[in-house]
Each structure stands twice: as structure tokens, then as C-alpha cells.
């Protein structure tokens, strides 16, 4: 599947959102969940809608490799 062309401003905004999420996100804490980070950190600084934020989050998660499964058997270990 071919990647869509992304404008430079969209790429920069995406990088800023990724950086903010990496700094503040902590799984398991409701005050540090992605929605709370959007409301307190991203929206005041970048000024994007919640829908755009979640679209960027799916792009971020698609770029990250999946974590290794501890139950998966290894072939050459």
C-alpha cells in the first residue's frame, strides 16, 4: 500500500505530537492518558482537533514495530 503524500507542516505537527506524547504518556495513569495529554498539553500548544490528534496517533502507532511476544518460540536461540 502506497503512502499518502504528506505536507511538510503535517509532518512537523506529527513530530511535535509524538514528542509530547513520549514525554508525558504513562500507561495505567488516568491523569497521564493520551486523552488527558491532548486536553492539557497538545490542544493549547498546537491547536488541533481531537479527531486530528487520534488520526496522528494511529499513524504513530503504525510506524512503531509491534512489541515482541514473550510466548512466541524462538528459532535460533
Residue frames as qw, qx, qy, qz and C-alpha x, y, z in Angstrom:
[[0.000, 0.890, 0.456, 0.000, 0.00, 0.00, 0.00],
 [0.427, 0.444, -0.010, 0.788, 1.47, 3.30, -1.06],
 [0.276, -0.494, -0.440, 0.697, 1.85, 6.06, 1.50],
 [0.174, 0.905, 0.370, 0.115, -0.11, 9.21, 1.01],
 [0.416, 0.437, -0.106, 0.790, 1.81, 12.37, 0.30],
 [0.421, -0.758, -0.404, 0.292, 2.09, 14.41, 3.47],
 [0.196, 0.888, -0.032, 0.415, 2.80, 18.09, 3.56],
 [0.474, 0.296, -0.509, 0.654, 5.80, 19.35, 5.49],
 [0.312, -0.424, 0.276, -0.804, 3.63, 21.19, 8.01],
 [0.889, -0.239, -0.137, -0.367, 1.71, 17.98, 8.74],
 [0.821, 0.124, -0.451, 0.328, 4.95, 16.09, 9.26],
 [0.185, 0.384, -0.443, 0.789, 6.24, 18.75, 11.65],
 [0.588, -0.379, 0.126, -0.704, 2.97, 18.77, 13.58],
 [0.941, -0.099, -0.299, -0.126, 3.05, 14.98, 13.78],
 [0.628, 0.235, -0.504, 0.543, 6.61, 15.05, 15.12],
 [0.128, -0.416, 0.361, -0.825, 5.65, 17.61, 17.78],
 [0.799, -0.297, -0.030, -0.522, 2.68, 15.46, 18.88],
 [0.893, 0.048, -0.422, 0.148, 4.90, 12.35, 19.06],
 [0.367, 0.349, -0.493, 0.707, 7.42, 14.24, 21.17],
 [0.416, -0.400, 0.245, -0.779, 4.76, 15.49, 23.60],
 [0.914, -0.183, -0.176, -0.317, 3.28, 12.01, 23.95],
 [0.774, 0.172, -0.492, 0.358, 6.70, 10.45, 24.58],
 [0.126, 0.396, -0.458, 0.786, 7.42, 12.99, 27.32],
 [0.412, -0.242, 0.337, -0.811, 4.11, 12.79, 29.20],
 [0.817, -0.075, -0.352, -0.450, 2.36, 9.45, 28.49],
 [0.116, -0.305, 0.884, -0.335, 2.31, 6.85, 31.28],
 [0.565, -0.178, -0.691, -0.415, 0.16, 3.74, 30.76],
 [0.492, -0.357, -0.755, 0.246, -2.15, 2.97, 33.65],
 [0.155, -0.374, -0.374, 0.834, -2.50, 6.53, 34.92],
 [0.230, 0.755, 0.607, 0.089, -5.70, 8.38, 34.09],
 [0.055, -0.930, -0.020, 0.364, -4.10, 11.79, 34.51],
 [0.166, -0.587, 0.603, 0.514, -1.37, 10.81, 32.02],
 [0.636, 0.347, 0.682, 0.102, -3.53, 9.00, 29.44],
 [0.356, 0.166, 0.478, 0.786, -3.43, 10.15, 25.82],
 [0.054, -0.772, -0.519, -0.363, -6.76, 11.99, 26.03],
 [0.426, -0.841, -0.174, 0.286, -5.66, 13.92, 29.12],
 [0.506, -0.301, 0.295, 0.753, -2.37, 14.80, 27.43],
 [0.228, 0.485, 0.543, 0.646, -4.30, 16.01, 24.39],
 [0.206, -0.864, -0.427, -0.168, -6.54, 18.21, 26.53],
 [0.476, -0.829, -0.026, 0.293, -3.80, 19.69, 28.73],
 [0.493, -0.478, 0.411, 0.600, -0.68, 19.75, 26.54],
 [0.411, 0.175, 0.660, 0.604, -1.41, 19.30, 22.82],
 [0.137, 0.785, 0.565, 0.212, -4.55, 21.40, 22.25],
 [0.185, -0.931, -0.084, 0.304, -3.25, 24.57, 23.94],
 [0.395, -0.538, 0.459, 0.586, 0.13, 24.39, 22.18],
 [0.251, 0.000, 0.758, 0.602, -0.64, 23.03, 18.71],
 [0.412, 0.346, 0.150, -0.830, -4.35, 23.81, 18.42],
 [0.295, 0.061, -0.822, -0.482, -5.53, 20.70, 16.58],
 [0.742, -0.221, -0.059, -0.631, -8.88, 19.00, 16.93],
 [0.644, -0.314, 0.660, -0.223, -9.34, 15.77, 18.84],
 [0.895, 0.380, 0.209, -0.104, -10.09, 13.91, 15.62],
 [0.513, 0.759, -0.374, 0.145, -6.80, 15.07, 14.08],
 [0.294, -0.629, 0.669, -0.266, -4.99, 14.05, 17.26],
 [0.807, -0.063, 0.561, -0.172, -6.37, 10.49, 17.08],
 [0.805, 0.593, -0.018, -0.005, -5.56, 10.29, 13.36],
 [0.238, 0.773, -0.547, 0.216, -1.97, 11.25, 14.13],
 [0.551, -0.440, 0.655, -0.272, -1.90, 8.68, 16.95],
 [0.922, 0.204, 0.315, -0.093, -2.88, 5.89, 14.57],
 [0.625, 0.720, -0.260, 0.152, -0.08, 6.98, 12.25],
 [0.141, -0.711, 0.628, -0.285, 2.37, 6.99, 15.16],
 [0.742, -0.214, 0.592, -0.230, 1.29, 3.51, 16.26],
 [0.887, 0.449, 0.095, -0.044, 1.51, 2.23, 12.68],
 [0.405, 0.780, -0.436, 0.192, 5.14, 3.41, 12.45],
 [0.368, -0.582, 0.668, -0.281, 6.21, 1.68, 15.66],
 [0.473, 0.158, -0.855, -0.142, 7.18, -2.00, 15.42],
 [0.782, -0.456, -0.213, -0.368, 4.98, -4.35, 17.46],
 [0.354, -0.642, 0.630, -0.257, 6.49, -5.46, 20.78],
 [0.383, 0.234, -0.888, -0.102, 7.89, -8.99, 20.79],
 [0.816, -0.328, -0.170, -0.445, 5.54, -11.66, 22.08],
 [0.255, -0.562, 0.744, -0.257, 7.08, -13.41, 25.12],
 [0.802, 0.018, 0.539, -0.259, 5.10, -16.57, 24.32],
 [0.742, 0.618, -0.199, -0.167, 6.47, -16.84, 20.79],
 [0.887, -0.234, 0.271, 0.292, 9.05, -19.58, 20.39],
 [0.065, 0.834, -0.424, -0.347, 12.46, -18.57, 19.06],
 [0.920, 0.378, -0.101, -0.029, 14.03, -20.47, 16.19],
 [0.697, 0.416, -0.347, 0.469, 17.72, -19.67, 16.75],
 [0.291, -0.758, 0.335, -0.479, 18.11, -19.10, 20.49]]
